[in-house]
C-alpha cells in the first residue's frame, strides 16, 4: 500500500511485531498489540533501545497469549499507560500539527 499512515488512520486496532508503526499508531490511543513469537531470539540478537517490558502495549509470544490479551483488554488502563509512556519519552505531539 502506498501510504502506511492512511492504513493506520483507518484501522481500529493494530497487531504488529516490532515495526515502528506502533509508535505512530500510539498517538491515536487506539489498541495496539505486539505479536512477538521470536522475542527471546530478537532480544538476544538485537535487543531494544527501551526494554519491551516498558512499552505500553500488551506483548504476546504465541496465539494463545494474543487471544488472551485481546479478550482481556482494558482500554482505560491502556490509554493511561500510553499517555505515561509518551510523557516519559518526551513526546511533543498534542494533535495540533495541521494548525
Backbone as ProteinMPNN parsed JSONL, in Angstrom:
{"seq_chain_A": "XXXXXXXXXXXXXXXXXXXXXXXXXXXXXXXXXXXXXXXXXXXXXXXXXXXXXXXXXXXXXXXXXXXXXXXXXXXXXXXXXXXXXXXXXXXXXXXXXXX", "coords_chain_A": {"N_chain_A": [[0.852, -1.174, 0.0], [0.574, 2.249, -0.784], [0.691, 4.314, 1.193], [1.328, 4.07, 4.392], [0.439, 5.511, 6.603], [-2.208, 6.173, 6.027], [-3.44, 3.698, 6.292], [-3.042, 3.218, 9.019], [-4.599, 5.263, 10.031], [-7.173, 4.462, 9.398], [-7.652, 2.072, 10.717], [-8.975, 0.138, 13.467], [-7.709, -1.347, 15.453], [-4.31, -2.376, 16.03], [-2.154, -4.97, 15.226], [1.033, -5.942, 15.541], [4.549, -6.602, 14.916], [7.655, -5.733, 15.644], [7.556, -3.392, 14.373], [8.003, 0.044, 13.636], [5.673, 1.376, 13.213], [3.93, 1.13, 15.303], [4.485, 3.146, 17.091], [3.713, 5.488, 15.801], [1.015, 4.849, 15.617], [0.344, 4.807, 18.292], [-0.195, 7.405, 18.939], [-2.832, 7.749, 18.394], [-4.131, 6.553, 20.435], [-5.516, 4.235, 20.194], [-6.107, 0.673, 20.445], [-3.176, -1.306, 20.456], [-1.418, -4.211, 19.788], [1.311, -6.309, 20.481], [2.754, -8.856, 18.672], [5.02, -11.164, 19.155], [6.541, -13.655, 18.407], [9.137, -14.441, 18.241], [10.532, -13.285, 20.314], [12.503, -13.836, 22.38], [14.754, -14.631, 20.874], [15.061, -12.337, 19.279], [15.64, -10.356, 21.217], [18.067, -11.383, 22.108], [19.655, -11.258, 19.776], [19.424, -8.573, 18.843], [18.188, -6.759, 20.651], [16.537, -3.993, 22.409], [16.11, -0.436, 22.334], [14.596, 0.835, 24.317], [13.488, -1.161, 26.916], [11.252, -3.783, 26.092], [9.431, -4.495, 27.995], [8.732, -2.126, 29.156], [7.159, -0.869, 27.353], [3.941, 0.382, 26.357], [2.194, -1.452, 25.304], [0.309, -4.503, 25.112], [2.08, -7.536, 25.137], [2.577, -10.458, 23.26], [3.684, -13.799, 22.87], [2.778, -15.945, 21.558], [-0.099, -17.402, 19.866], [-2.16, -18.033, 21.698], [-1.624, -16.353, 23.897], [-1.957, -13.9, 22.601], [-4.696, -13.95, 21.939], [-5.734, -14.027, 24.535], [-4.815, -11.522, 25.528], [-6.234, -9.792, 23.862], [-8.919, -10.441, 24.459], [-9.038, -9.716, 27.148], [-8.561, -7.046, 27.257], [-8.159, -3.759, 28.493], [-9.262, -0.747, 27.874], [-9.22, 1.793, 29.147], [-7.143, 1.573, 31.06], [-5.061, 1.023, 29.304], [-4.896, 3.417, 27.788], [-4.036, 5.219, 29.748], [-1.505, 4.134, 30.26], [-0.279, 4.484, 27.739], [-0.28, 7.285, 27.545], [1.371, 7.904, 29.732], [3.734, 6.701, 28.881], [4.322, 8.249, 26.605], [4.831, 10.681, 27.871], [7.07, 10.011, 29.445], [8.96, 9.522, 27.471], [9.116, 11.967, 26.351], [7.349, 13.116, 24.406], [6.254, 15.511, 22.038], [3.932, 15.793, 20.773], [0.714, 17.015, 20.318], [-1.574, 16.838, 18.908], [-2.09, 18.967, 17.229], [-0.769, 19.428, 14.875], [-1.511, 20.047, 12.212], [-2.412, 22.632, 12.308]], "CA_chain_A": [[0.0, 0.0, 0.0], [1.492, 3.372, -0.938], [0.808, 5.22, 2.345], [1.059, 3.355, 5.64], [-0.281, 6.394, 7.522], [-3.632, 6.046, 5.723], [-3.892, 2.438, 6.885], [-3.1, 3.413, 10.468], [-5.708, 6.171, 10.298], [-8.471, 3.813, 9.208], [-7.806, 0.83, 11.484], [-9.436, 0.246, 14.855], [-6.64, -1.901, 16.296], [-3.108, -2.768, 15.302], [-1.367, -6.097, 15.71], [2.297, -5.791, 14.831], [5.717, -7.188, 15.58], [8.484, -4.662, 16.198], [7.508, -2.296, 13.418], [7.884, 1.373, 14.242], [4.32, 1.91, 13.02], [3.229, 1.128, 16.592], [4.691, 4.429, 17.761], [2.79, 6.413, 15.139], [-0.345, 4.444, 15.987], [0.108, 5.115, 19.714], [-0.71, 8.768, 19.04], [-4.297, 7.675, 18.288], [-4.585, 5.927, 21.683], [-6.302, 3.035, 19.887], [-5.397, -0.532, 20.887], [-2.079, -1.896, 19.704], [-0.94, -5.448, 20.399], [2.568, -6.799, 19.931], [2.873, -10.297, 18.495], [6.472, -11.348, 19.072], [6.825, -15.082, 18.614], [10.589, -14.621, 18.276], [11.018, -12.274, 21.252], [13.755, -14.247, 23.037], [15.834, -14.574, 19.877], [15.228, -10.94, 18.887], [16.355, -9.676, 22.301], [19.439, -11.898, 22.115], [20.375, -10.811, 18.576], [19.387, -7.131, 18.578], [17.708, -6.041, 21.834], [15.728, -2.806, 22.183], [16.585, 0.805, 22.954], [13.803, 0.848, 25.552], [13.042, -2.539, 27.135], [9.884, -4.039, 25.654], [8.586, -4.573, 29.198], [8.323, -0.768, 29.496], [6.25, -0.382, 26.316], [2.567, 0.38, 26.866], [1.385, -2.388, 24.53], [0.331, -5.906, 25.535], [3.01, -8.343, 24.342], [2.248, -11.879, 23.171], [4.696, -14.577, 22.168], [2.09, -17.007, 20.825], [-1.501, -17.091, 19.554], [-2.982, -18.1, 22.904], [-1.397, -15.105, 24.637], [-2.563, -12.815, 21.837], [-6.149, -14.045, 22.161], [-5.98, -13.632, 25.926], [-4.61, -10.08, 25.64], [-7.338, -9.111, 23.182], [-10.16, -10.668, 25.218], [-8.959, -9.081, 28.468], [-8.043, -5.704, 27.047], [-8.789, -2.68, 29.26], [-8.934, 0.469, 27.131], [-8.894, 2.887, 30.071], [-5.798, 1.299, 31.59], [-4.145, 1.133, 28.167], [-4.713, 4.837, 27.444], [-3.196, 5.799, 30.798], [-0.14, 3.648, 30.025], [0.257, 5.133, 26.538], [-0.014, 8.678, 27.906], [2.541, 7.892, 30.611], [4.888, 6.374, 28.049], [4.629, 9.455, 25.814], [5.426, 11.676, 28.777], [8.403, 9.549, 29.833], [9.865, 9.661, 26.334], [9.197, 13.37, 25.979], [6.602, 13.43, 23.198], [5.793, 16.878, 21.875], [2.712, 15.72, 19.969], [-0.504, 17.43, 21.023], [-2.692, 16.738, 17.988], [-2.335, 20.236, 16.551], [0.244, 19.563, 13.84], [-2.041, 20.648, 10.981], [-2.624, 24.071, 12.5]], "C_chain_A": [[0.892, 1.23, 0.0], [1.668, 4.275, 0.295], [0.366, 4.522, 3.623], [0.235, 4.203, 6.608], [-1.788, 6.327, 7.277], [-4.203, 4.77, 6.33], [-4.021, 2.57, 8.401], [-4.286, 4.283, 10.854], [-7.054, 5.449, 10.269], [-8.691, 2.566, 10.064], [-8.247, 1.09, 12.923], [-8.425, -0.293, 15.849], [-5.462, -2.276, 15.409], [-2.48, -3.958, 16.007], [-0.094, -6.079, 14.879], [3.406, -6.536, 15.559], [6.512, -6.034, 16.181], [8.497, -3.444, 15.285], [7.32, -0.961, 14.124], [6.516, 1.99, 14.036], [3.545, 1.949, 14.334], [3.354, 2.478, 17.285], [3.832, 5.512, 17.119], [1.357, 6.123, 15.579], [-0.654, 4.802, 17.433], [-0.449, 6.522, 19.893], [-2.233, 8.813, 18.915], [-4.931, 7.153, 19.577], [-5.531, 4.751, 21.42], [-5.46, 1.802, 20.217], [-4.337, -1.026, 19.904], [-1.571, -3.106, 20.487], [0.342, -5.883, 19.694], [2.522, -8.316, 19.874], [4.339, -10.582, 18.191], [6.834, -12.799, 19.356], [8.316, -15.37, 18.72], [11.258, -13.686, 19.283], [12.363, -12.643, 21.89], [14.932, -14.135, 22.077], [16.115, -13.134, 19.459], [16.009, -10.17, 19.944], [17.821, -10.109, 22.347], [20.251, -11.317, 20.967], [20.489, -9.299, 18.465], [19.085, -6.288, 19.801], [16.96, -4.772, 21.426], [16.362, -1.603, 22.868], [15.911, 0.999, 24.305], [13.301, -0.568, 25.761], [11.558, -2.719, 26.783], [8.925, -4.126, 26.851], [8.09, -3.197, 29.632], [7.395, -0.163, 28.442], [4.818, -0.469, 26.831], [1.66, -0.656, 26.205], [1.424, -3.793, 25.132], [1.201, -6.727, 24.576], [2.606, -9.809, 24.424], [3.361, -12.594, 22.42], [4.098, -15.778, 21.436], [0.616, -16.627, 20.646], [-2.392, -17.11, 20.788], [-2.847, -16.821, 23.739], [-2.044, -13.923, 23.921], [-4.071, -12.8, 22.035], [-6.511, -13.601, 23.572], [-5.864, -12.114, 26.083], [-5.733, -9.284, 24.976], [-8.628, -9.239, 23.991], [-10.182, -9.922, 26.544], [-8.456, -7.647, 28.404], [-8.858, -4.668, 27.822], [-8.362, -1.355, 28.632], [-8.536, 1.621, 28.035], [-7.477, 2.748, 30.608], [-4.75, 1.499, 30.49], [-3.855, 2.601, 27.851], [-3.856, 5.56, 28.48], [-1.739, 5.399, 30.575], [0.498, 4.303, 28.808], [0.614, 6.587, 26.85], [1.242, 8.784, 28.77], [3.815, 7.633, 29.799], [5.297, 7.579, 27.189], [5.324, 10.501, 26.678], [6.85, 11.291, 29.174], [9.414, 9.722, 28.707], [9.978, 11.098, 25.853], [8.501, 13.704, 24.673], [6.141, 14.871, 23.193], [4.509, 16.941, 21.06], [1.502, 16.077, 20.824], [-1.725, 17.399, 20.123], [-3.008, 18.005, 17.227], [-1.37, 20.475, 15.391], [-0.255, 20.236, 12.562], [-2.27, 22.142, 11.102], [-1.352, 24.809, 12.189]], "O_chain_A": [[1.887, 1.255, 0.724], [2.7, 4.934, 0.424], [-0.828, 4.402, 3.897], [-0.583, 3.666, 7.354], [-2.568, 6.415, 8.226], [-5.33, 4.768, 6.827], [-4.989, 2.093, 8.993], [-4.909, 4.06, 11.892], [-7.963, 5.787, 11.027], [-9.81, 2.057, 10.127], [-7.931, 2.125, 13.51], [-8.292, 0.231, 16.955], [-5.605, -2.466, 14.202], [-2.297, -3.954, 17.224], [-0.143, -6.188, 13.653], [3.22, -7.033, 16.67], [6.062, -5.422, 17.15], [9.354, -2.57, 15.416], [6.567, -0.858, 15.092], [6.218, 3.029, 14.624], [2.598, 2.724, 14.465], [2.437, 2.908, 17.986], [3.283, 6.363, 17.819], [0.588, 7.038, 15.876], [-1.807, 5.074, 17.764], [-1.106, 6.802, 20.895], [-2.856, 9.807, 19.289], [-6.136, 7.299, 19.781], [-6.259, 4.323, 22.315], [-4.233, 1.885, 20.264], [-4.574, -1.144, 18.702], [-1.328, -3.027, 21.691], [0.441, -5.831, 18.468], [2.285, -8.982, 20.881], [4.832, -10.277, 17.105], [7.368, -13.123, 20.417], [8.716, -16.418, 19.228], [12.427, -13.335, 19.12], [13.27, -11.811, 21.925], [15.983, -13.603, 22.434], [17.273, -12.748, 19.301], [16.93, -9.421, 19.618], [18.708, -9.292, 22.596], [21.403, -10.926, 21.154], [21.526, -8.786, 18.044], [19.664, -5.216, 19.973], [16.774, -4.51, 20.237], [17.067, -1.746, 23.866], [16.566, 1.29, 25.306], [12.723, -1.136, 24.834], [10.722, -1.891, 27.145], [7.733, -3.853, 26.71], [7.128, -3.103, 30.395], [6.898, 0.948, 28.627], [4.519, -1.322, 27.667], [0.472, -0.723, 26.522], [2.472, -4.226, 25.612], [1.068, -6.621, 23.357], [2.33, -10.335, 25.503], [3.913, -12.065, 21.456], [4.813, -16.535, 20.779], [0.15, -15.641, 21.216], [-3.294, -16.281, 20.907], [-3.841, -16.281, 24.225], [-2.616, -13.043, 24.564], [-4.656, -11.744, 22.275], [-7.488, -12.879, 23.771], [-6.724, -11.489, 26.704], [-6.133, -8.23, 25.471], [-9.344, -8.256, 24.183], [-11.252, -9.535, 27.014], [-7.978, -7.106, 29.401], [-10.088, -4.696, 27.81], [-7.238, -0.897, 28.835], [-7.601, 2.357, 27.717], [-6.707, 3.709, 30.605], [-3.687, 2.074, 30.728], [-2.699, 2.982, 27.668], [-3.043, 6.414, 28.129], [-0.841, 6.233, 30.689], [1.681, 4.643, 28.835], [1.682, 7.064, 26.467], [2.076, 9.663, 28.553], [4.842, 8.277, 30.014], [6.483, 7.883, 27.065], [6.293, 11.127, 26.25], [7.733, 12.147, 29.231], [10.581, 10.03, 28.952], [10.842, 11.414, 25.035], [9.019, 14.508, 23.898], [5.691, 15.394, 24.213], [4.052, 18.025, 20.699], [1.295, 15.521, 21.903], [-2.794, 17.871, 20.509], [-4.081, 18.118, 16.636], [-1.179, 21.617, 14.975], [0.514, 20.93, 11.896], [-2.317, 22.844, 10.093], [-1.309, 26.036, 12.287]]}, "name": "protein", "num_of_chains": 1, "seq": "XXXXXXXXXXXXXXXXXXXXXXXXXXXXXXXXXXXXXXXXXXXXXXXXXXXXXXXXXXXXXXXXXXXXXXXXXXXXXXXXXXXXXXXXXXXXXXXXXXX"}
